[in-house]
Amino acid sequence: MTKPLILASASPRRKELLELVQISFEIHVSEVEEKIEETASPAEVVMSLAAQKAADVARHYPHAVVLGADTIVTYGARMLGKPNSKEEAVEMLRLLSGNIHEVYTGVALVSKGETFTFYERTEVTFWKLSEEEIQAYVETGEPLDKAGSYGIQGKGATLVKKINGDYYSVVGLPVARIVRELRSFIWEGNDAYKPDS
C-alpha cells in the first residue's frame, strides 16, 4: 500500500528537486508560527524548524508521510536567513565575499506520530566579489527570498568558487539522503524506492 507523500513547503526549489527524482507528492504549506531557541546550534535550528512545519501539516493528514525542511546559512557565529531588504542582502554578500560559509538544511519526516529528523552541512566558498558585482546581483531580485542572500541554482552560481558537500542540500533539499531515509523509515510506496529485498 502506498502512503501519500506531502511536502510541507511552498518553496519552488524543493518542489523541483522532488520532481527531479520522480517522487509523487502533494504540497500542503505549513502555517505554524516558527519558534527558535536562542541557544540552539545551526543543526538544531534547521531540524527543529523542519519538524515544526511537518508536524503542523501532519495533524491534518495522519495517513501520509509529511516532509518538512528548512535551510540557513552560517558565517562564523552568525546565522543568515532571508534578507529583509536590499541593504541587508548587500551586507550579507559583503560578509560572504572571499570567505567560506556553511549551509545547513534540516529535514523532518513525520508519519503516524513518529518524527525522524536529520541535517546536511555543506561548506561553500565564495569568490572575492567587487562592490559592482554585489550591487548588480542584488538588483536582479534573486537574493531577496534566499537564505544567505544567494541562490546557487540561479544567477548566484557565478558567486560560488567551490563547495564541499551536497549541492542539492544548498539548493534546499538533500534528495539522495531523503530517498534513502524514506526507504528505511516509513515509506511503503513507489517500487523504485522500496527497501532492498
C-alpha positions as CSV (number, residue, x, y, z in Angstrom):
1,M,0.0,0.0,0.0
2,T,1.3,3.4,-0.9
3,K,1.3,6.2,1.6
4,P,1.0,9.7,0.0
5,L,4.0,11.9,0.5
6,I,3.3,15.6,1.4
7,L,5.8,18.4,1.1
8,A,5.2,21.0,3.8
9,S,6.8,23.8,1.9
10,A,5.9,26.4,-0.6
11,S,9.5,26.5,-2.0
12,P,9.5,26.1,-5.8
13,R,13.1,24.8,-5.5
14,R,12.1,22.0,-3.1
15,K,9.2,21.1,-5.4
16,E,11.6,20.9,-8.4
17,L,14.1,18.7,-6.5
18,L,11.4,16.1,-5.6
19,E,10.2,16.2,-9.2
20,L,13.8,15.6,-10.3
21,V,13.9,12.2,-8.7
22,Q,10.3,11.4,-9.9
23,I,8.7,11.0,-6.5
24,S,4.9,11.5,-6.4
25,F,3.9,14.1,-3.8
26,E,1.4,16.8,-2.9
27,I,2.1,20.2,-1.4
28,H,0.4,21.5,1.7
29,V,2.1,24.5,3.2
30,S,2.5,24.8,7.0
31,E,1.1,27.9,8.7
32,V,2.8,27.2,12.0
33,E,4.4,30.1,13.8
34,E,8.1,29.1,13.9
35,K,9.9,29.2,17.2
36,I,13.7,29.0,17.7
37,E,15.6,28.5,20.9
38,E,18.3,31.2,21.2
39,T,20.9,28.7,22.4
40,A,20.3,26.2,19.7
41,S,23.1,25.2,17.2
42,P,22.5,25.7,13.5
43,A,21.9,22.0,13.1
44,E,19.3,22.0,15.9
45,V,17.6,25.1,14.5
46,V,17.0,23.7,11.0
47,M,15.9,20.3,12.3
48,S,13.5,21.9,14.8
49,L,12.0,24.3,12.2
50,A,11.6,21.4,9.7
51,A,9.9,19.3,12.4
52,Q,7.6,22.2,13.3
53,K,6.4,22.6,9.7
54,A,6.0,18.8,9.1
55,A,4.1,18.3,12.4
56,D,1.7,21.1,11.7
57,V,0.7,19.6,8.3
58,A,0.7,16.0,9.6
59,R,-2.1,16.9,12.0
60,H,-4.4,17.2,9.0
61,Y,-3.1,14.2,7.1
62,P,-2.5,11.4,9.6
63,H,-2.1,8.7,7.0
64,A,0.5,10.5,4.9
65,V,4.3,10.9,5.2
66,V,4.9,14.6,5.7
67,L,8.3,16.1,4.7
68,G,9.4,19.4,6.2
69,A,12.6,21.2,5.5
70,D,14.5,24.4,6.5
71,T,17.8,25.9,5.3
72,I,20.1,28.5,6.9
73,V,23.5,29.9,6.1
74,T,26.0,30.5,8.8
75,Y,29.2,32.5,8.8
76,G,31.2,32.3,12.0
77,A,28.7,32.7,14.8
78,R,26.1,34.4,12.6
79,M,23.0,32.7,11.2
80,L,21.9,34.2,8.0
81,G,18.3,33.7,6.9
82,K,16.5,35.5,4.2
83,P,17.3,39.3,3.9
84,N,14.6,41.8,4.9
85,S,15.8,44.4,2.4
86,K,18.2,45.0,-0.5
87,E,20.5,46.7,2.0
88,E,20.6,43.6,4.2
89,A,21.2,41.4,1.2
90,V,24.2,43.6,0.2
91,E,25.5,43.4,3.8
92,M,25.3,39.6,3.8
93,L,27.1,39.3,0.4
94,R,29.9,41.6,1.5
95,L,30.3,39.3,4.6
96,L,30.4,36.1,2.5
97,S,32.7,37.6,-0.3
98,G,36.0,35.8,-0.5
99,N,35.1,33.6,2.5
100,I,33.9,30.1,3.4
101,H,30.5,29.7,4.9
102,E,28.3,26.8,5.8
103,V,24.8,25.9,4.6
104,Y,22.6,23.7,6.9
105,T,19.5,22.0,5.6
106,G,17.3,20.2,8.1
107,V,14.7,17.6,7.2
108,A,11.9,16.1,9.1
109,L,9.7,13.1,8.2
110,V,6.5,12.7,10.2
111,S,4.1,9.8,9.9
112,K,1.6,8.3,12.4
113,G,3.0,10.3,15.3
114,E,6.6,9.4,14.6
115,T,9.2,12.0,13.7
116,F,12.6,11.5,12.2
117,T,15.0,14.4,11.6
118,F,18.4,14.8,10.1
119,Y,20.5,17.6,8.6
120,E,23.2,18.1,6.0
121,R,26.0,20.6,6.3
122,T,27.8,21.9,3.2
123,E,30.8,24.3,3.0
124,V,30.6,26.9,0.3
125,T,33.4,29.1,-0.8
126,F,32.7,32.5,-2.5
127,W,34.9,34.3,-5.0
128,K,36.1,37.7,-3.9
129,L,33.2,39.9,-5.1
130,S,33.5,43.5,-6.2
131,E,31.0,46.1,-5.0
132,E,29.7,46.3,-8.6
133,E,29.1,42.5,-8.7
134,I,27.2,42.6,-5.4
135,Q,25.0,45.5,-6.3
136,A,24.2,44.1,-9.7
137,Y,23.3,40.7,-8.3
138,V,21.0,42.3,-5.6
139,E,19.3,44.3,-8.3
140,T,18.2,41.1,-10.0
141,G,16.0,40.5,-7.0
142,E,17.1,36.9,-6.7
143,P,18.7,37.2,-3.3
144,L,15.6,38.6,-1.6
145,D,13.9,35.2,-0.9
146,K,17.1,33.2,-0.3
147,A,18.9,32.2,2.9
148,G,22.2,34.0,2.9
149,S,21.1,36.2,0.0
150,Y,22.0,34.0,-2.9
151,G,20.7,31.1,-4.9
152,I,23.3,28.6,-6.1
153,Q,20.9,27.2,-8.7
154,G,20.4,30.6,-10.3
155,K,22.5,33.7,-11.0
156,G,24.1,33.2,-7.7
157,A,26.1,30.3,-9.2
158,T,28.6,32.9,-10.5
159,L,29.5,33.9,-6.9
160,V,30.5,30.3,-5.8
161,K,34.1,29.2,-6.2
162,K,33.6,25.7,-4.8
163,I,31.5,23.6,-2.5
164,N,32.3,20.7,-0.1
165,G,29.2,18.6,0.5
166,D,25.8,18.1,-1.1
167,Y,24.9,20.6,-3.8
168,Y,21.2,19.8,-3.6
169,S,21.2,20.5,0.1
170,V,22.5,24.0,-0.7
171,V,19.6,24.4,-3.1
172,G,17.2,23.4,-0.3
173,L,16.7,19.6,-0.2
174,P,19.2,16.7,0.1
175,V,17.2,14.5,-2.2
176,A,19.6,11.5,-2.2
177,R,19.5,11.2,1.6
178,I,15.8,11.8,1.7
179,V,15.1,8.9,-0.7
180,R,17.2,6.6,1.5
181,E,15.6,7.7,4.7
182,L,12.1,7.3,3.2
183,R,13.2,3.8,2.2
184,S,14.3,2.8,5.7
185,F,12.0,4.9,7.9
186,I,8.3,4.5,6.9
187,W,7.6,4.6,3.2
188,E,5.7,1.7,1.8
189,G,5.3,3.3,-1.6
190,N,6.9,3.7,-5.0
191,D,8.6,0.5,-6.1
192,A,11.7,2.4,-7.2
193,Y,12.3,3.5,-3.6
194,K,11.3,0.3,-1.7
195,P,13.9,-1.1,0.7
196,D,16.2,-3.6,-0.9
197,S,14.8,-7.1,-0.6
